[in-house]
Amino acid sequence: MSITVERPEGAAKTAVYAGLGSQLRGLLEGERDPLANTANAAALLFAVLPGLNWAGFYFLRGGQLVVGPFQGRPACVRIDLGRGVCGKAATARHTLVVADVHAFDDHIACDAASNSEIVVPLVVGGHLVGVLDLDSPLRGRFDEADAAGLEALAQLLAEGCDWHLAGIDGF
Ligand code: SME
């Protein structure tokens, strides 16, 4: 069965992320609780970006990535640093775009429907806080425009929350 989803490309995609930035700024206004803000951010991304089956956060707690606010099916709760797409992006502290998760060595399958994935590390003042993770049933769903757009949103969140409220390692 093929899935047909409208997918903005190029400049249209950049415009979508600009709109998401405005909406996220609005959600963060007057609120610095990281759980509240990442919960609303996950809901915003899942509602606005087409072709997703999971959008959410893992936080660095007790030396592992522990699942945080998300939208989608229940997911793996704990991921070791260096394992899976999430753990590798967290350790490397750079965004990983995976066009085909089945071709990615060590991918952790939480939902069999996922075919592509992007993971953006959340770094605050040089400290790793966690990762933002999006999954899609579409192969090759994410590209460099998604990476740039999501990195900008991750930066808004990094600066817009008081991370010591979330039990994150090092805070
Ligand atoms: N696929 C991820 C695990 C998290 S779920 O996608 C929500 C990984 O390989 O790290």
Boltz pocket constraint, residues with backbone or C-beta under 6 A from the ligand:
constraints:
  - pocket:
      binder: B
      contacts: [[A, 54], [A, 75], [A, 76], [A, 79], [A, 83], [A, 84], [A, 85], [A, 86], [A, 87], [A, 106], [A, 107], [A, 108], [A, 109], [A, 110], [A, 111], [A, 114], [A, 117], [A, 133], [A, 135]]
      max_distance: 6.0
